[in-house]
Amino acid sequence: MNVSEAIRRRRSVRAYQNKEIEPEKLERVLEAARLAPSARNMQDWKFIVVRDPETRRRLDEASNGRGWIGEAPVVIACCGTPIDYAMKCGHLTYLIDVTIAIDHMTLQAVEEGLGTCWIGAFNEPQVREILGVPDTARVVELLPIGYPAEDAPPERKPRKALNEIVCYERWE
Ligand SMILES: Cc1cc2nc3c(=O)[nH]c(=O)nc-3n(C[C@H](O)[C@H](O)[C@H](O)COP(=O)(O)O)c2cc1C
């Protein structure tokens, strides 16, 4: 599968099969995060791979208790640290760095036949407590990952047309 195909195939998957992820597949997904670019190549991120069912249930609870998040065989808590380093443009690097790494993982997951869903709707203090995340780090997103449920193929969400989001030379 090429990158373009993976980009086009990716969907947010909100229903998972009760099936383990092969370790080598999970490792390739994590490797995709490892290879992501980061500001000054600092790579100051941490990906907490949660497989324990009880911990996944608690993470689900901390994410509005929707059920399907905890049903994924793996939930990756994607964390950034340090949380105060800004680039010259003023933006905090950790948010950007971790986000790129997550996107790499979502695309590698597609190649592995796996589904993912970005989860930003979680109670961070609760998640920090569950996973023992120190004050020097922030949990940026949760990423459930697993085989998509066969009976609930994810819908394709519409996107704005290119001419609505792109302009040339100056903002207009
Ligand atoms: C930063 C971010 C946070 C998101 N948070 C959630 C979330 O908390 N719960 C959820 O069900 N989907 C979440 N999503 C998934 C989006 O709803 C989804 O990407 C969007 O509707 C487009 O659908 P698609 O991913 O299937 O193309 C999030 C996506 C992003 C990029």
The ligand as an SDF file (V2000), in Angstrom:
LIG
                    3D

 31 33  0  0  0  0  0  0  0  0999 V2000
   -7.5890   16.0320   17.2180 C   0  0  0  0  0  0  0  0  0  0  0  0
   -8.7650   15.0950   17.0080 C   0  0  0  0  0  0  0  0  0  0  0  0
   -9.5630   14.7610   18.0870 C   0  0  0  0  0  0  0  0  0  0  0  0
  -10.6410   13.8780   17.9160 C   0  0  0  0  0  0  0  0  0  0  0  0
  -11.3640   13.4910   19.0030 N   0  0  0  0  0  0  0  0  0  0  0  0
  -12.3510   12.5750   18.8630 C   0  0  0  0  0  0  0  0  0  0  0  0
  -13.0700   12.0970   19.9940 C   0  0  0  0  0  0  0  0  0  0  0  0
  -12.8370   12.4880   21.1230 O   0  0  0  0  0  0  0  0  0  0  0  0
  -14.0230   11.1670   19.7890 N   0  0  0  0  0  0  0  0  0  0  0  0
  -14.3180   10.6750   18.5380 C   0  0  0  0  0  0  0  0  0  0  0  0
  -15.1940    9.8100   18.4360 O   0  0  0  0  0  0  0  0  0  0  0  0
  -13.6540   11.1150   17.4430 N   0  0  0  0  0  0  0  0  0  0  0  0
  -12.6810   12.0500   17.5730 C   0  0  0  0  0  0  0  0  0  0  0  0
  -11.9680   12.4780   16.4710 N   0  0  0  0  0  0  0  0  0  0  0  0
  -12.2660   11.9280   15.1340 C   0  0  0  0  0  0  0  0  0  0  0  0
  -12.9430   12.9680   14.2340 C   0  0  0  0  0  0  0  0  0  0  0  0
  -14.2900   13.1190   14.6240 O   0  0  0  0  0  0  0  0  0  0  0  0
  -12.8340   12.4710   12.7880 C   0  0  0  0  0  0  0  0  0  0  0  0
  -11.4700   12.4310   12.4210 O   0  0  0  0  0  0  0  0  0  0  0  0
  -13.5640   13.3710   11.7900 C   0  0  0  0  0  0  0  0  0  0  0  0
  -14.9490   13.3460   12.0310 O   0  0  0  0  0  0  0  0  0  0  0  0
  -13.3320   12.9220   10.3400 C   0  0  0  0  0  0  0  0  0  0  0  0
  -13.7080   11.5620   10.1700 O   0  0  0  0  0  0  0  0  0  0  0  0
  -12.6560   10.4790    9.6690 P   0  0  0  0  0  0  0  0  0  0  0  0
  -11.5410   10.4200   10.6800 O   0  0  0  0  0  0  0  0  0  0  0  0
  -13.4140    9.1850    9.6060 O   0  0  0  0  0  0  0  0  0  0  0  0
  -12.1600   10.9090    8.3320 O   0  0  0  0  0  0  0  0  0  0  0  0
  -10.9200   13.3560   16.6270 C   0  0  0  0  0  0  0  0  0  0  0  0
  -10.0840   13.7010   15.5580 C   0  0  0  0  0  0  0  0  0  0  0  0
   -9.0170   14.5410   15.7460 C   0  0  0  0  0  0  0  0  0  0  0  0
   -8.1100   14.8470   14.5680 C   0  0  0  0  0  0  0  0  0  0  0  0
  1  2  1  0
  2  3  1  0
  2 30  2  0
  3  4  2  0
  4  5  1  0
  4 28  1  0
  5  6  2  0
  6  7  1  0
  6 13  1  0
  7  8  2  0
  7  9  1  0
  9 10  1  0
 10 11  2  0
 10 12  1  0
 12 13  2  0
 13 14  1  0
 14 15  1  0
 14 28  1  0
 15 16  1  0
 16 17  1  0
 16 18  1  0
 18 19  1  0
 18 20  1  0
 20 21  1  0
 20 22  1  0
 22 23  1  0
 23 24  1  0
 24 25  2  0
 24 26  1  0
 24 27  1  0
 28 29  2  0
 29 30  1  0
 30 31  1  0
M  END
$$$$
